[in-house]
């Protein structure tokens, strides 16, 4: 069988990935260090600044947030969270722009204009700031009122995570335009494939990403009656109908994955983490960290973020391993559904070449938590499947 890449292509793919691995390794080492330094040296100065900002906002006399918070001080808390995440995020901005824009353009993977990149970038920051603001106000506001907050919030968040899959189909529309796939043979074949797989869906949409990126993409969003099959325009342009069906069949393989073990595990971990945060609140008062005298003081936020980050670093290898196993299972399912291993292989090869996937990334990068198996191994695994 023809190799995935020529020597020249492989050299280019490696050159694209090499600096990304270096950055990822440096990030892995430096992130906890930077956070620890911020906990130690940035908490007090950022708090002093936040108190001044908060004092100015308090003079506006906004009643609703003061009532919800149970007193003044909410503005200083929000200012502190914004300043902390702002300062922390600022360190990443050069890398985000360097890799997100310049590196992608240098290797012909991105077509985003500077203006669109900046708008997307700011949109992302704004959404993040809104989410952080809501989270900080909700978490600290609730914790100030009741010592039961940690399980109340843990259970509420778990339920919200369940519901959030329902709004999935709408989330990507913040960034890109989607239109229904036109009537015709491809739509008919997708419909009958889904009927064969016994999977409900609402619509097949085309995501218009060609003006931004050359990457091929297919995914299912939502679940049950809101499930949407999303294919991007680059994928439709690059793949034959059989290959498009192969990619849809792979995604269909993810639909019937057992969700509850993962959901229960993440809810359990979340509640345990929030309980640890409650312990941290009490310890901060007992030891008078940063001059804290009351439970649920926002000055504990940097310590919480450090703890959370360390937890993620430990958890990612596990969730990555589970996810990679599921990708293999979805490949096997997809081939069994279409009975066309040739088209499936051709789809993976085209996707790898277009997206410049590394056929054999360094082992540590995989083990750190890659969600997909190395493309070389995925293609090799197909050899063992009987069509
Ligand atoms: Zn997949």
Boltz pocket constraint, residues with backbone or C-beta under 6 A from the ligand:
constraints:
  - pocket:
      binder: B
      contacts: [[A, 250], [A, 251], [A, 254], [A, 326], [A, 327], [A, 330]]
      max_distance: 6.0
